Amino acid sequence: MAATAFVMGALLISPGNVYANDGRVEKITSAKKLRVCIWPAYYGITFRNNRDFQLRGIDIDMAKYLADDMKVTVSFIDSSFPSFMDDLDADKCDIAMFAIGQTEARRARVDMTEPHLRSGMYGVTTKTNSAIQSWDDLDKSGRVLAVQKGTVMEPYMLQNAKQAEIRVIVPPATREEEVLSGRADAFLTDYPYSRWMLVQHDWARVVPPLSPVNPVDYGFAVKKGQPEWLAYVNAFIRKTRADGRLLKAAKANDMEPIVILK
């Protein structure tokens, strides 16, 4: 049964088969280019290093794997959580690949693939903030917690915070600036970005929950109305899970704790 499933998955990945019927695969292969929307500030996922301007991360690797399987080149297009759905609708990219949390609001606008990552929420504060020592110290009266607009943390905290004030941060303003300035006590993020904070900032301290809070499945997104293209990408995800490439990319980018391998 497993061997049969693997063979079927391999067939789905072959350009020119039935899964090209909505035209997207044919368009990509004809242009010999896969256009991938990314958020280039997502550490471990789709991150552009300011020193060498190279893109690195698990979804950079996955995009390259997809392009390789399609026998095309890959072009990365800068986007963001607030804008990627508009970019897909405007045909600026064929697919968005930057660990996009699967929410109902997003499913209403775009089609989401099978997940390949799953992360809960983490708090980030300063090492000098003695008032916040544990997760339970975050949602208290007088606290100000920052969330970035367009992330899965925004609706969850706006709906579930009982005492703390939730401040929604709109780029180019940053959550880090809010915490460092004292305008916020902490900000909420996911596992990948919490790793980046520890790597990049010696002032940062991560506040993890005792058990997962609002665990969210992360995958890729495509424009609605392309069921064959969606099936094609889902088959690709299953193929990389079976042949070990997904795990390889996760290990290379310190995402193994949140990768979905089954």
Disulfide bonds with the S-S distance in Angstrom:
Cys37-Cys93 2.20
